[in-house]
Amino acid sequence: MKIKEIYDYLDTISPFNTQSSWDNSGLLLGNFDQDINKIYLALDVDMHLIENASENSLFIVHHPLIFKGLKNLSGVLYPQNLLTKMIQKNIALIAMHTNFDLSHLNTYFTSEILGFKIKEQNEFLIYSDVDFQLDTLVDHVKKCLKLNHIRVVNAHQEKIKTLAICTGSGGDLISSVKADCFLSGDFKYHQALESYHNKLNLIDIGHYESESYFGEILAKDLQKFHLEVIISVSKNPFQYF
């Protein structure tokens, strides 16, 4: 099957032109006329995925492997080492990043993983009406994500009625959040300070933890193609001790 046929379908369910201006979603490796016989879905490209993948296959991932300009393909350091290995095996690569956040990931995480009803979606922010004390909400999130520890900014003790959610890294959205608590990942120290003094509770749900469902979501949409679709579980680069 031609990559163009798959790409065009992906563009209908999650338009690539909705990605953020800084993003690099789309076809990153390969060409539209390339024939592929197998699809691998993953959060990230890693060496384990490449080494176990068949030749002439297609990777569809959430995080673009190429963000900045590459001055060489020496194959020594990341990401060049992964790209050169993929070229050797004739593996194509499509990334669906912020466009997929908007179309699928944020809503799926909110409703299917956390079990909250979506009241409003404002671009990358989803709002839900809830009724929690902060500690009870933290316990709920830890249980849903199967986490033993989680980072929290306890800015106020009033009951949480409005919850904002953004998968991945949503710290830059803090100033636009209109809620009692904001769930996202990769919060920085000064973002935490800002939230604390502005009485916005924060729960850091982790970047990997909130986006690891990419493969299982997209696999359902790709059932229409008569191709083998394999979900590969990417490894979280962070470990907890």
C-alpha positions, 0 to 999 in steps of 0.5 A, spaced: 500 500 500 502 507 498 504 511 504 500 517 500 493 513 501 495 512 509 497 519 510 491 522 506 486 518 511 490 520 517 489 527 515 482 527 515 481 524 522 487 529 524 488 534 520 496 536 519 494 543 518 492 544 525 499 542 528 502 548 532 507 553 528 513 550 532 511 543 530 514 538 525 508 533 524 507 529 517 511 525 513 518 526 516 522 520 512 520 516 506 516 518 500 508 518 498 509 513 493 513 508 497 509 501 498 509 499 505 506 492 508 506 493 515 505 499 520 508 500 527 505 505 532 509 508 538 509 514 542 517 515 540 522 512 535 527 508 539 532 503 537 528 497 540 523 499 535 527 499 529 531 493 530 525 489 531 521 492 525 520 489 518 523 492 512 519 496 508 514 498 513 511 505 516 512 508 523 507 512 525 509 516 532 506 521 536 513 525 537 517 527 531 524 524 531 526 531 527 525 537 530 531 541 529 535 542 523 540 536 522 547 538 519 549 531 518 547 523 518 553 521 521 549 515 525 553 516 531 548 520 536 541 521 537 537 522 532 541 521 527 543 514 529 536 512 529 534 515 522 540 512 519 538 505 521 531 506 518 534 508 512 538 502 511 531 498 512 527 502 508 522 504 514 518 511 513 516 515 518 509 519 520 509 524 526 502 526 529 503 530 534 500 537 536 494 535 531 493 529 534 493 532 541 487 536 538 483 531 535 484 525 539 489 524 545 486 530 550 479 528 549 481 520 550 485 521 556 480 525 560 474 521 558 477 514 557 483 514 562 481 519 568 473 518 567 471 525 567 466 528 562 468 533 558 464 540 559 469 544 554 475 544 549 479 550 548 484 548 543 489 544 547 485 545 554 479 541 556 475 543 562 471 538 566 466 539 572 468 535 578 467 535 585 474 533 589 478 535 595 485 536 592 488 530 596 482 525 593 483 528 586 490 526 587 489 519 589 484 518 583 489 520 578 494 516 581 490 510 581 488 511 574 495 512 571 498 506 576 503 511 579 505 511 586 508 518 586 506 524 583 508 532 583 503 537 586 502 544 587 497 545 593 495 552 592 489 552 595 484 547 600 478 549 597 474 544 594 475 543 586 469 544 582 473 546 575 478 542 572 483 543 566 487 538 563 492 538 557 496 531 556 504 532 555 507 538 556 502 544 558 506 549 563 506 554 558 498 554 558 498 556 565 496 563 564 490 562 560 487 556 565 481 558 568 480 553 573 481 550 580 486 545 578 490 544 572 493 537 570 498 536 565 506 534 565 513 537 565 511 543 569 517 547 571 519 550 577 517 558 576 511 555 573 509 552 579 511 558 583 506 562 578 501 557 580 502 557 587 501 565 588 495 565 583 492 560 587 492 555 581 493 547 584 497 543 579 498 536 578 503 533 574 501 527 570 507 526 567 509 527 559 510 519 558 504 517 562 499 522 559 501 520 552 502 513 552 495 511 549 497 514 542 498 507 539 491 504 542 487 510 540 490 510 533 490 503 532 482 503 532 482 508 526 487 504 522 483 497 522 480 499 515 486 498 512 488 491 510 495 491 513 498 488 519 498 494 525 503 493 531 503 497 537 510 498 540 510 500 547 515 506 548 520 506 554 519 512 559 526 515 559 525 517 566 525 512 572 522 512 579 526 510 585 
